[in-house]
C-alpha cells in the first residue's frame, strides 16, 4: 500500500492535471487572447486583365487562404467574421497612373489612400484598421480615369499576378475586449456570440476532448473503495499443561 506521502502526492498531481486542463480549455476559447494564432486572414489576387471604372472596385480572381473572412472567387469585396485589429497590404500594377483606397462599409478610410503618378509600375499600400464582425472591405479606384490592370508576364512556368491583396488579424479589438487583464465574467464568451466571437457557441451541448480528458483524470484519481477489514482468525487454545502430582504425602519411611 502507498505511504501517506505517496498518496498525498498522487492527489495533488491529479488535482493539478484537472485544473490545468480546465484552464487550457477556457484559454483556447477566450476571444481576447488569440492563443491559437490569427483566427482571421485572407490572401486574394488576380492574374487576368480587368478594367476598373472610376469609383469601381478592384476584382480578385482567386484566393490562396481565406479563414473567417467571406470571399468567393471573382468577387470585388471581402467580409470579416472576427472583431479585431487587422493588417492590410496590397500591390497592383495598372497601365495608367492610379489612386486607390480602402472602403469599409462603403466609406473610404482616408489613411489608406495611395497614389502612383506613373503607369505600368507597381502601386503599394499598407495599413492597420480596427474592424468588427460583418465589416465589408473594398479596394476602389478613386482616380478620374478607368484603370486597366497590366497583362501578366509571359512565362511557360508560371503566371504573374497584377493585383495582390492580403489581410490578417494581428490583435484583439480593445474596444470590445476592454483593458487587460480582463476581469473574469462567468458565461461571458457565449452570452453574446456576435460581440465576443465565441470559438464554439454550442460547446455547452458538446463534450470537448479536454473535458473527456478531465473525466478520465477524475476517474483515474478516484480511490477504490476500502475493503472491509478481514477478521483475524481466533487464537488457538493454549496447550494444556500436564497435571503434576506430589509424592511427598505418599512417601513412606521404612526402617530396616
Number of C-alpha atoms within 10 A of each C-alpha: 5 8 8 9 9 11 13 11 12 14 14 13 13 18 15 12 15 21 12 13 18 15 11 14 15 11 15 14 20 17 21 23 15 16 13 9 10 15 20 20 21 21 19 24 23 23 19 17 16 18 15 18 17 15 15 17 22 24 23 25 17 17 18 9 13 19 16 15 23 14 20 15 13 14 15 17 19 21 18 26 21 27 28 27 17 22 17 18 15 18 16 22 24 25 15 18 19 24 19 22 21 25 20 18 13 12 11 17 13 10 12 17 19 16 15 17 10 13 16 16 16 15 21 16 17 17 14 16 15 16 20 18 17 16 18 19 20 22 24 24 22 21 17 12 15 18 23 18 23 23 17 16 12 9 8 6 6 9 12 14 19 21 24 19 20 19 21 23 25 17 18 21 20 14 10 13 17 12 9 9 7 10 8 7 7 8 8 13 21 19 12 12 13 15 17 20 19 20 15 12 15 10 12 9 7 10 10 12 11 14 15 12 15 20 13 13 17 15 11 11 16 11 10 7 6 6 6 6 6 6 6 6 6 6 6 6 6 6 6 6 6 6 6 6 6 8 8 7 6 7 8 8 6 5 4 3
